[in-house]
């Protein structure tokens, strides 16, 4: 918990005790997560319990949990799509050969 609080303090660039969308975007960018502006704003609004436009510590933890879940889901979908593409290649090859 203290490690998470240290990370929070580091990304709270203005020392306000809360992070805004720009600070969250920068954090996500640093860890390699790219999100569309509208998707990030929607997620922040959904998690912002007090509707003040910023995320306090506990709200940021929830956002990171959601982003992690979304990233895992996207990775799973990409893996499944890749597996399907690989599985269909022999069939596609057979179809191409048979059509000659």
N, C-alpha and C positions, 0 to 999 in steps of 0.2 A: 504494500500500500504506500509506503514512503517513497518507493521508486516511482510509482505512478504520479504521486504528488510532485515529485521533483521534475518529472517530464512535463506535467501540467504547468508548473511555474516557468519552465523554460520556454514553452510555446505561448504563454501569456505575455506577449511582447510588451504590452503597455502596463503590466502589473496591476490590472484592474480586478483580478480575482475571477475573471470570466474571459472566455475566448469568443471572438466574433467569427463570422464566416471566413474572413480573409485569413485569420490565424489558423483556423481548422484546415482550410485549403492548403496552406503552406505546410502544415504537419503532414497531411495526406500525400502531398507532392514529395516530401522528403522520404517517405517510406515507399514511394513508387505507386501510389494509388491515384489514378486520374479519374475525376468525376465531372460530369457536366455541371455547369453552374446551377442550372435549375434543379437537378437531382440533389445536389448538396444543400441548396437552400431549402428544398422540401424536407429533406431529412432533418436538418437543423430545426426547422419549424415544428416538426413532429415531436422532437425530443425536448425542445425548449419548454419545460413545464411551467415556468412563470411568465412565458411569452414576452420576455424583455429583449429578444433578438440576439442574445448571447448565451453561451453554455457555461454553466458553472462546472466544477470538478465532476460531480456525479453524473451530470448530463453528458459531459464529454466521454466519460467511460461508457455510457450507453451508446453513444454515437459510434465509438470505436468497435464496440461489440457488434453493432449492426453492419458496419462497413466490413468487418471481418467475416460475418455470415454471408454477406452479399458476395464478397470476393471468393469465398469457398464455393458458393453455388455457381458462380460464373466459371470457375476453374473446373468444377465437376461437369458442367454443360459442355465446355470446350473439350474436355477429355472424352466424353461420350460421343461428341460429334466427330472427333478425330478417329475414334475407334470404329464408328460407323463408316467413315470414309475409307479407312483401311480395309474393313471387311468387304466393302462393295467393289474394291479394285479388281479382285479376281473375276467377279461376275461381269464387270464392265469389260474386262479384257476378253473373256469368253464371248460376249455379245459382239464385240468388234471383230474378233477373228471369224465368228460364224457368219457375219454379214458380208464378208469378202467374197 
